[in-house]
Amino acid sequence: LSVRAQDVAAADLASSRCKNVAPSYRDRVGLARMLLTKNRAAEALAAMADVEAWPVRIDVKANGWFVRCDALAAEAKWDDAESCVHHLDASGYVPEKERTKITTRLQQIDEALHPR
């Protein structure tokens, strides 16, 4: 609920009070996205640290990878962000109809690395 409401304080409170209840992978992606919008990239990155090992549907895993790559970019870790996007691209998780998400991120990283 806190993720849908974009309420970081509520998410933090729920996390501290519900130590024995792990959020679903989909909820973790939503929380990490919300953290990114609140300039908390390091926390978003930590939430996606184990995305490679998630035993979930491909679309959830791909979204987790996108958030991980975006968090790396938000921290200006350009080489790591670029490697992340290439890893996601090579994984086959992103359907052809969504390839623009890959190319857009690669263009943004290239522009950050090579300003004109």
Secondary structure, 3 states (H helix, E strand, C coil): CCCCCCCHHHHHHHHHHCCCCCCCHHHHHHHHHHHHHCCCHHHHHHHCCCHHHCCCCHHHHHHHHHHHHHHHHHCCCHHHHHHHHHHHHHHCCCCHHHHHHHHHHHHHHHHHHCCC
